[in-house]
């Protein structure tokens, strides 16, 4: 959301005398929110796979 306020000027006789404003809008990167009920099981599965692979390689 952008909210801007500029003072009005009634003194300009021609449109070319009116002040010009350049507004550059840059989008901010969106953060991705992942619920804990997704992250915790995924982390446990990944940890289990890593442990299982290491034990299998050691054997």
N, C-alpha and C positions, 0 to 999 in steps of 0.2 A: 504494500500500500504506500502511495506517495501522496503527501499533502504539501502543497506549496502556496505561498501567498506573495504577490507582487504588488507594489503600489501602482495605482493607475495614474496616468499622466494625460491631462487634457491640453497640454501646451504644444504638442507636436502638430504641425500644420500638415505634414505629409506623412504617409505611412512609412517612408524610408527613414524618417527621423525618430520613429518609435524604437525603443531599445529592443534588442533581440536577446533571447535567452536560449541556451542550449542545455538540454537536460539529458544526461546519459544514465540509463538505467542498467545496472549490472545485476544479473541474477546470482544469488548466493547458492552455494552447493547445498542440496538438501541432505539432511541427515536421515539415515534409515534406522528406524527403531524396531528392534526385534524383541518380542516378549521373552521373558525368562523361561517359560515353559517350552520354548523352541530351542533356546541356546543351551540349556543344561543337558537335555537328553542328547543333543547333537555332540556336545563336548564329551559326554560319557562314551558315546559310541566311538568317536575318534580315538579317545584314550584307550578303549578296549582293543581296537584294531591295532594300534601301535604296540601295545603290550603283547598281543597275540602274535604279531609278526616277529617281534624281537625274540620271543620264546621259541618260535618255530625255527628261526635262523640259528639260534644257539644250539638247538638239538641236532 
